[in-house]
Amino acid sequence: MVTARTPLMAGNWKMNLDHLQSIAFVQKLAWTLKDADHDYSQVEVAVFPPFTDLRSVQTIVDADKLDLVYGGQDLSPHDSGAYTGDVSGAFLAKLGCAYALVGHSERRTIHGEDDAVCNAKVQAALRHGLVPVLCVGETLEQREATETPSEVAVAQLLVGLEGVADDAELVIAYEPVWAIGTGRVATAEQAQEVCHDLRAALAERFGAERAAAIRILYGGSVKPDNVAAIMREPDIDGALVGGASLVVDDFAAIVRYRQHVGA
Ligand code: 13P
């Protein structure tokens, strides 16, 4: 299917790579992609480093005029004030972030973030000109306990986007929790099924035209050898990559999925 959506390959570093390591990593990634003549207008490349790396990443991106973009792994639902340990979307915007992850399953499970908190964070991102990457996805128990595989993800999506303007720029990431860091990738068909239902829910919420323009990523054990099959699916517009995004050659191969596998 021909689509006007530019694929987005996003590396979520989670709590890996300190600020010195982030500089070396971003430089090596940029060189690797330059050597391969990567065209960033064909496949967008984003990294999500820890907060403490962002200033260093910004400096490299600016100094070397890289086309790579970056974002925060989380943000506060508040703009400023007595919120010890939180990071405002305003600060992320000032550091040149394009995106902010919201509601990653590790935030939901380890930090108890519910859909209402995710919604407040989506709104905060938009207030500061950041594109929220709203992460949704079911646990194995939820998958087995619900009638359709997409039920949990669609419900998370709808609450997460409550009150969001029809023309807001958004990215959705479908990450089945059972496929994260487990090596157990969802089949391309399983991923497509849920991404299709997410797009249908977006169409109901925002209208078909808007829904057709919103990128939906798949995340969960994406590797160079499985990305092409996933990217062949019509409703999948990129990947949110964890483990493989920490290995330059692997992440570069994922970004270049069209070349190395002829997808
Ligand atoms: P893995 O690619 O390591 O499974 O992680 C996926 C993920 O959680 C990306 O946000």
Residues whose N, C-alpha, C, O or C-beta is under 5 A from the ligand:
A	BS01	13P	N12 A179 I180 G181 T182 G219 G220 S221 V222 L240 V241 G242 G243 A244
